[in-house]
Amino acid sequence: MKSFLTRIAKGAYKTDIEKEYKPLLEELLRERIVKEIGEKVQLDSKYRAGIVDLLPSGTAFLELIGAKGRDLLIEFQNLNGAKNGDYVIVKRIFGKPGRPSARVVKVVQPAFVYAVGYIKSTESGLQPFHIKTDLPMELKSSIEKLSEHTVFQVDNRTSEITQILGNLNDPKVDEKISLAIFNKQEQFSKEAETEALSWGDSVDASLYPDRTDLRHLPFCTIDPVDAKDFDDAIYWDEKNHTLYVAIADVSSYVTPDCAIDKEARSRGFSIYFPHKSIPMLPRALSENICSLKPNVDRLAYVCKLELDIETLNVKKHSFFEAIIRSRRRYNYDEIDAYLENGIESAKEDDKETLSFIFPLKEITDRLRAERLKRGYDFRSTEVRMTLDDDQNLISTRMESSTPSHGLIEDCMLLANKAAAEHFDYGIFRVHEPPSPERIEKLVDELGKIGIFVDESESDFHSLVLALQKEAREKGVEPYVDQLIIQTQKQAGYSAENIGHFGLGFERYTHFTSPIRRYSDLTLHRLLKAILANDEKKREYILRNIEPLCIKISELEREATRVEWDFMARKYARWADANRDTTLHAVVIEASQIPAATTDKDILGMRIFCDKSDLLLFDRIEANVNTVHLAQAKIFVHVESTKHLFDNDEF
């Protein structure tokens, strides 16, 4: 909705409005809120679009969409039924002294379009409740035929049940719940699947005489052990100091506005669960014809970077369409083992590819050291879950960045930076610096528990390094890193370049993952249009680029929240089945109801504590008190506590 409102606020071609918003557009035209100007449609100047920010007092402010200026004041009597977070259109009120104000004339979309509910037994009988809040739910649909613990999705605009998801007591319903909250679909349309299958399973190189043939180069892919879609391959030409980053050429298969493209645009990103993925593209593409599998010909879009071996600056780079044949599919563990044990430990079949991996590792280590003079190195850890056949959690492990991760990351960063040099207005990956107020709050919060730094540090980068040094000495570096990350604004996509603060780059974009990110697919199209001097295609892409950046930024956050919600549900089921297990955890929020995260046995589980006097980074031992499966929340009784500077062990 935000992308649609941006379009009509700034003015857009009527033909560019997405199909799902056409009825709303016609309604706004009939009501003369939107006017037609030739082939374009635009919000009338008397109106503004935005998001309602409702204060506890009942007064609200409108966060403007597609327009500059101060947020508009909306007094309670002018809300017209709008609630916090709703997307609305307001009419400005002129001639009133004080802050610019407005009244809501139309709620175009509630804050949450879809909700998930479940049937619970009460004194009054079976009743529907919101699964996230556990508050009663008002429905127009009948629940007479639904049994206790039935889970369902609701369209908040109509209060009607849209689908039955299953039973709350069944672990296999969790993925359906997590997807339904954000109305994500696993299945693709028949049209999209048919299009994907039409490309077949193999590439006939003779059909692509204009592509650069790189099949003689020993490319390889390096991915997680369970990866099924391989969208980047690398080759380092040591003699000529040239890095080739070959990316799956998705844009050659997915044309703008085809059935696959429409679905990919609405998904934005692939979603990854511990036991499966929900891909952005049909599997016939993402796991087959687009995937850079070993020993088969594949279409690739290649970034070729020639480095100055002394300074490691990119002397020149180029982008071109190619055909490659990857020699080997490695996982991170394999490369890490080789890097540790040396090329002598390699199998004969691996020596061709490893012969360039080892010298490339030296290059990427130097690139990383140079990058961290301006950027940041946060301890990157991610919980990996193992589920049984019934989708119950049986174990966790912490996956952290390893030498092989770093090697691939710095290769991809070079390609992404090079891509961003080709335009001043397009699709950038941006990250704003934190505000001084948030930095001050962070320093104050850590100071209360004895982590002090010199507040006279000249800049935020120096301050972060000092905080990390103190945290490392006290054994809480990953937790402090997380707090530092939380002070920063979330990265996203923008048509205008504002730099990437976290990486320390002045220009940056996403080029390397078009199988799983719509941003990268769009960038490939833009780059090809620019490099081919195809002004018509370039203009078509750019005229819709700002609302697209807004949309995919929102979709990225949604995909992450789906993954987090699923993991929380698995933790809750594990806690419910293991109530007698002693939990070891570290306090990560010292609020009125402190929150902690487990760091032994089952890792990364968020628990809420019954002691209100806990301090940040206290270590606790606790037992499960209450588990709310519907809300996926775990409440514990704290048995013992160890403060950060205590020498006593549990």
Secondary structure, DSSP 8 states (H G I E B T S, - for coil): -HHHHHHHHH-EEGGGS-GGGHHHHHHHHHTTSEEEETTEEEE-TTEEEEEEEE-TTS-EEEEESS--S--EEE-GGGSTT--TT-EEEEEEE-S-SSS-EEEEEEEEE-S-SEEEEEEEEETTEEEEEETTT--B---SS--TT--TTEEEEEETTTTEEEEEEEETT-GGGHHHHHHHHTT--SS--HHHHHHHHTT-S---GGG-TTSEE-TTS--EEEE-TT-----EEEEEETTTTEEEEEEE-GGGTS-TTSHHHHHHHHH-B-EE-SS-EE-SS-HHIIIIISS--BTSEEEEEEEEEEE-TTT--EEEEEEEEEEEEB-EEEEHHHHHHHHHH-GGGS-GGGHHHHHHHHHHHHHHHHHHHHHTTTS-----EEEEEEE-TT--EEEEEEEE--HHHHHHHHHHHHHHHHHHTT-SEEEEEEB----HHHHHHHHHHHHTTT----TT-SSHHHHHHHHHHHHHHTT-HHHHHHHHHHHS---EEEEE---BTTTTBSS----S-TTTBHHHHHHHHHHHHHHTT-HHHHHHHHTTHHHHHHHHHHHHHHHHHHHHHHHHHHHHHHHHH-TTS-EEEEEEE-SSS-EEEE-SSS-S-EEEES-TT--TT-EEEEEEEEEETTTTEEEEEEEEEE-TT-----
